[in-house]
Amino acid sequence: MSAKPPSTSLRARLRMQIRDRIKHLQITDAQAAARLGFSPSQMSKLRADQDIFSLDRLIDAGARIGVAMRLSAARPYRRR
């Protein structure tokens, strides 16, 4: 059994933020797909929360509809 990569949870959170932004904008799926650069079938997969998009693709799509993102990195814990 392998652990999920950290990007899995980042992608899930970003998909949720994009769906919330679409709802806030009160636009149709067709309008959202056009603005996000998604096909209608990809829009359906976003709505169904399917993990098919790369993190890069979600970042670019989110930026197109005003989802602000911030990434921070921390130095790993070191034992002394």
MARTI-623540 format. One record per residue: residue number from 1; x, y, z of N, C-alpha, C in turn. Coordinates in steps of 0.02 Angstrom, whole numbers, plus 50000, padded with zeros to 5 digits. Layout:
// MARTI-623540
+------+-------+-------+-------+-------+-------+-------+-------+-------+-------+
! mifi !   n.u !   n.v !   n.w !  ca.u !  ca.v !  ca.w !   c.u !   c.v !   c.w !
+------+-------+-------+-------+-------+-------+-------+-------+-------+-------+
!  NUM !     X !     Y !     Z !     X !     Y !     Z !     X !     Y !     Z !
...
+------+-------+-------+-------+-------+-------+-------+-------+-------+-------+
// end
This chain:
// MARTI-623540
+------+-------+-------+-------+-------+-------+-------+-------+-------+-------+
! mifi !   n.u !   n.v !   n.w !  ca.u !  ca.v !  ca.w !   c.u !   c.v !   c.w !
+------+-------+-------+-------+-------+-------+-------+-------+-------+-------+
!    1 ! 50042 ! 49941 ! 50000 ! 50000 ! 50000 ! 50000 ! 50045 ! 50062 ! 50000 !
!    2 ! 50037 ! 50105 ! 49950 ! 50078 ! 50165 ! 49945 ! 50039 ! 50226 ! 49970 !
!    3 ! 50076 ! 50272 ! 49998 ! 50046 ! 50335 ! 50021 ! 50033 ! 50380 ! 49961 !
!    4 ! 49980 ! 50420 ! 49967 ! 49965 ! 50467 ! 49913 ! 50015 ! 50524 ! 49913 !
!    5 ! 50034 ! 50548 ! 49854 ! 50080 ! 50604 ! 49852 ! 50048 ! 50667 ! 49880 !
!    6 ! 50088 ! 50712 ! 49908 ! 50060 ! 50774 ! 49937 ! 50019 ! 50815 ! 49887 !
!    7 ! 50034 ! 50810 ! 49823 ! 49998 ! 50850 ! 49774 ! 49925 ! 50828 ! 49768 !
!    8 ! 49909 ! 50767 ! 49790 ! 49839 ! 50744 ! 49787 ! 49794 ! 50789 ! 49827 !
!    9 ! 49813 ! 50805 ! 49889 ! 49770 ! 50848 ! 49930 ! 49770 ! 50919 ! 49905 !
!   10 ! 49826 ! 50942 ! 49877 ! 49827 ! 51009 ! 49848 ! 49779 ! 51015 ! 49789 !
!   11 ! 49780 ! 50964 ! 49746 ! 49735 ! 50965 ! 49688 ! 49662 ! 50963 ! 49711 !
!   12 ! 49647 ! 50923 ! 49762 ! 49578 ! 50918 ! 49787 ! 49555 ! 50985 ! 49815 !
!   13 ! 49598 ! 51019 ! 49852 ! 49579 ! 51084 ! 49880 ! 49570 ! 51136 ! 49825 !
!   14 ! 49611 ! 51133 ! 49775 ! 49605 ! 51180 ! 49720 ! 49543 ! 51168 ! 49678 !
!   15 ! 49526 ! 51104 ! 49667 ! 49463 ! 51088 ! 49631 ! 49404 ! 51117 ! 49669 !
!   16 ! 49404 ! 51109 ! 49735 ! 49349 ! 51135 ! 49776 ! 49345 ! 51212 ! 49771 !
!   17 ! 49402 ! 51245 ! 49773 ! 49402 ! 51318 ! 49768 ! 49377 ! 51341 ! 49700 !
!   18 ! 49395 ! 51306 ! 49648 ! 49371 ! 51323 ! 49581 ! 49296 ! 51314 ! 49576 !
!   19 ! 49270 ! 51258 ! 49602 ! 49197 ! 51247 ! 49601 ! 49161 ! 51300 ! 49641 !
!   20 ! 49188 ! 51318 ! 49699 ! 49158 ! 51370 ! 49741 ! 49157 ! 51438 ! 49704 !
!   21 ! 49211 ! 51453 ! 49669 ! 49215 ! 51516 ! 49632 ! 49165 ! 51518 ! 49575 !
!   22 ! 49156 ! 51462 ! 49540 ! 49106 ! 51458 ! 49486 ! 49037 ! 51470 ! 49515 !
!   23 ! 49023 ! 51440 ! 49572 ! 48958 ! 51450 ! 49604 ! 48949 ! 51524 ! 49623 !
!   24 ! 49001 ! 51554 ! 49651 ! 48998 ! 51624 ! 49671 ! 48985 ! 51670 ! 49611 !
!   25 ! 49017 ! 51654 ! 49555 ! 49009 ! 51694 ! 49494 ! 48941 ! 51684 ! 49461 !
!   26 ! 48906 ! 51631 ! 49481 ! 48840 ! 51615 ! 49453 ! 48843 ! 51610 ! 49377 !
!   27 ! 48891 ! 51571 ! 49353 ! 48897 ! 51559 ! 49281 ! 48880 ! 51487 ! 49265 !
!   28 ! 48860 ! 51475 ! 49204 ! 48842 ! 51407 ! 49184 ! 48906 ! 51365 ! 49175 !
!   29 ! 48896 ! 51300 ! 49171 ! 48953 ! 51256 ! 49160 ! 48986 ! 51271 ! 49093 !
!   30 ! 48946 ! 51288 ! 49043 ! 48975 ! 51304 ! 48977 ! 49017 ! 51368 ! 48982 !
!   31 ! 48993 ! 51417 ! 49017 ! 49032 ! 51479 ! 49026 ! 49095 ! 51465 ! 49066 !
!   32 ! 49088 ! 51426 ! 49119 ! 49146 ! 51409 ! 49161 ! 49198 ! 51370 ! 49121 !
!   33 ! 49176 ! 51322 ! 49082 ! 49222 ! 51282 ! 49041 ! 49261 ! 51327 ! 48993 !
!   34 ! 49227 ! 51374 ! 48962 ! 49261 ! 51420 ! 48915 ! 49312 ! 51463 ! 48952 !
!   35 ! 49295 ! 51488 ! 49010 ! 49342 ! 51530 ! 49047 ! 49400 ! 51491 ! 49075 !
!   36 ! 49387 ! 51429 ! 49095 ! 49440 ! 51387 ! 49124 ! 49485 ! 51356 ! 49072 !
!   37 ! 49462 ! 51353 ! 49010 ! 49499 ! 51319 ! 48958 ! 49487 ! 51244 ! 48958 !
!   38 ! 49429 ! 51224 ! 48983 ! 49411 ! 51153 ! 48988 ! 49360 ! 51135 ! 48934 !
!   39 ! 49360 ! 51073 ! 48914 ! 49307 ! 51048 ! 48870 ! 49246 ! 51034 ! 48913 !
!   40 ! 49186 ! 51026 ! 48883 ! 49127 ! 51010 ! 48922 ! 49136 ! 50945 ! 48963 !
!   41 ! 49169 ! 50895 ! 48934 ! 49179 ! 50833 ! 48972 ! 49227 ! 50843 ! 49031 !
!   42 ! 49277 ! 50885 ! 49022 ! 49322 ! 50900 ! 49078 ! 49286 ! 50939 ! 49132 !
!   43 ! 49240 ! 50983 ! 49112 ! 49201 ! 51020 ! 49161 ! 49158 ! 50972 ! 49202 !
!   44 ! 49130 ! 50922 ! 49169 ! 49090 ! 50872 ! 49205 ! 49133 ! 50834 ! 49255 !
!   45 ! 49194 ! 50819 ! 49235 ! 49239 ! 50783 ! 49280 ! 49261 ! 50827 ! 49339 !
!   46 ! 49268 ! 50892 ! 49327 ! 49282 ! 50937 ! 49383 ! 49223 ! 50938 ! 49431 !
!   47 ! 49163 ! 50942 ! 49404 ! 49102 ! 50941 ! 49446 ! 49097 ! 50877 ! 49487 !
!   48 ! 49119 ! 50821 ! 49457 ! 49115 ! 50756 ! 49491 ! 49175 ! 50744 ! 49536 !
!   49 ! 49219 ! 50794 ! 49542 ! 49278 ! 50791 ! 49584 ! 49325 ! 50735 ! 49565 !
!   50 ! 49330 ! 50722 ! 49500 ! 49377 ! 50671 ! 49477 ! 49447 ! 50701 ! 49473 !
!   51 ! 49495 ! 50665 ! 49497 ! 49564 ! 50689 ! 49501 ! 49601 ! 50675 ! 49435 !
!   52 ! 49583 ! 50712 ! 49383 ! 49613 ! 50701 ! 49317 ! 49659 ! 50758 ! 49295 !
!   53 ! 49658 ! 50813 ! 49332 ! 49695 ! 50873 ! 49312 ! 49762 ! 50877 ! 49349 !
!   54 ! 49813 ! 50901 ! 49314 ! 49877 ! 50912 ! 49346 ! 49871 ! 50975 ! 49390 !
!   55 ! 49916 ! 50981 ! 49437 ! 49916 ! 51039 ! 49480 ! 49928 ! 51102 ! 49439 !
!   56 ! 49972 ! 51099 ! 49390 ! 49985 ! 51156 ! 49346 ! 49921 ! 51178 ! 49310 !
!   57 ! 49885 ! 51130 ! 49284 ! 49823 ! 51146 ! 49247 ! 49771 ! 51178 ! 49292 !
!   58 ! 49765 ! 51153 ! 49354 ! 49717 ! 51182 ! 49401 ! 49738 ! 51252 ! 49423 !
!   59 ! 49802 ! 51263 ! 49432 ! 49826 ! 51330 ! 49450 ! 49809 ! 51380 ! 49395 !
!   60 ! 49824 ! 51361 ! 49333 ! 49810 ! 51405 ! 49276 ! 49735 ! 51418 ! 49269 !
!   61 ! 49694 ! 51366 ! 49275 ! 49622 ! 51373 ! 49269 ! 49594 ! 51417 ! 49325 !
!   62 ! 49616 ! 51405 ! 49386 ! 49593 ! 51445 ! 49442 ! 49609 ! 51519 ! 49434 !
!   63 ! 49669 ! 51533 ! 49410 ! 49689 ! 51602 ! 49400 ! 49645 ! 51637 ! 49349 !
!   64 ! 49621 ! 51600 ! 49299 ! 49578 ! 51629 ! 49247 ! 49511 ! 51653 ! 49274 !
!   65 ! 49489 ! 51625 ! 49331 ! 49425 ! 51647 ! 49358 ! 49432 ! 51682 ! 49426 !
!   66 ! 49493 ! 51700 ! 49443 ! 49503 ! 51740 ! 49503 ! 49514 ! 51702 ! 49567 !
!   67 ! 49536 ! 51640 ! 49563 ! 49553 ! 51603 ! 49624 ! 49625 ! 51622 ! 49641 !
!   68 ! 49633 ! 51656 ! 49698 ! 49700 ! 51676 ! 49720 ! 49734 ! 51618 ! 49754 !
!   69 ! 49798 ! 51609 ! 49738 ! 49835 ! 51553 ! 49767 ! 49899 ! 51578 ! 49798 !
!   70 ! 49919 ! 51543 ! 49851 ! 49982 ! 51559 ! 49883 ! 50014 ! 51493 ! 49902 !
!   71 ! 50077 ! 51486 ! 49888 ! 50113 ! 51425 ! 49904 ! 50168 ! 51443 ! 49952 !
!   72 ! 50175 ! 51404 ! 50004 ! 50230 ! 51415 ! 50050 ! 50265 ! 51348 ! 50060 !
!   73 ! 50328 ! 51353 ! 50074 ! 50369 ! 51293 ! 50086 ! 50405 ! 51303 ! 50152 !
!   74 ! 50416 ! 51249 ! 50187 ! 50449 ! 51252 ! 50251 ! 50510 ! 51206 ! 50250 !
!   75 ! 50560 ! 51225 ! 50286 ! 50619 ! 51184 ! 50292 ! 50602 ! 51122 ! 50332 !
!   76 ! 50625 ! 51064 ! 50311 ! 50609 ! 51003 ! 50348 ! 50639 ! 51005 ! 50419 !
!   77 ! 50605 ! 50972 ! 50463 ! 50627 ! 50967 ! 50533 ! 50692 ! 50928 ! 50535 !
!   78 ! 50740 ! 50953 ! 50572 ! 50804 ! 50918 ! 50580 ! 50815 ! 50901 ! 50653 !
!   79 ! 50837 ! 50842 ! 50664 ! 50854 ! 50822 ! 50733 ! 50924 ! 50846 ! 50748 !
!   80 ! 50934 ! 50867 ! 50808 ! 51002 ! 50890 ! 50829 ! 51035 ! 50838 ! 50870 !
+------+-------+-------+-------+-------+-------+-------+-------+-------+-------+
// end
